[in-house]
Amino acid sequence: MKRAVVLLSGGLDSVTALAIAKQQGYECYTLSFDYGQRHDTELVASEKLSKQLGAKKHKVIKIDLRTIGGSALTDNDIDVPEEHHEGIPVTYVPARNTVFLSIALGWAEVLTANAIYIGVNAVDYSGYPDCRPEFVTAFEQLANLATKTGVEGNKLEVRAPLMRMTKAEIIRQGISLGVDYSQTVSCYQADEDGRACGLCDSCHFRKEGFIQAGISDPTRYSLGS
């Protein structure tokens, strides 16, 4: 059976990527990171979603990116913006996807996996440089240069199936594959119960996605959102 390591944050996009990997015939191994993010309720969601979608194994790896800071998600002295601004926002976590994919690559090599799936998107997103197709292509090249697996000719693919999809298209795809979006946590500053703020960039794109998809939004919002 084909195997894939799937980066699973517990949010809307990553769980859709998992559902797509499963639908495409992969035995899935899900990987989440406790990296010091302020919205760590997503880790509870990722474990539930991994089980619901039948992943073979789920792993959480701890990397404290608060030690370098530089992001509103890892530094409590930087506020999460509640209005959209042009350019790369302060919620960008320096080198996050590079770090995550590197660890996923190591696990993929151990598992002799054929692919790594990541739910990045370059349409309805906040403008992060490590969510672009150029980044994914470059990392795939690195993956096949830097590993025993790649050197021996067993090509590993880095797949980003949501890259060119709008948020509405992602939601429709997930619904068709049986994803329960009520269990996902996308908010940058979700509370301890997983309720979304309704104001951050991630909440904005998520809300608009459900509206444009014509599907009722199952997200739990905090009071006053």
Secondary structure, 3 states (H helix, E strand, C coil): CCEEEEECCCCHHHHHHHHHHHHCCCEEEEEEEECCCCCCHHHHHHHHHHHHCCCCEEEEEECCHHHCCCCCCCCCCCCCCCCCCCCCCCCCCCCHHHHHHHHHHHHHHHHCCCEEECCCCCCCCCCCHHHCHHHHHHHHHHHHHHCHHHHCCCCCEEECCCCCCCHHHHHHHHHHCCCCHHHCCCCCCCCCCCCECCCCHHHHHHHHHHHHHCCCCCCCECCCC
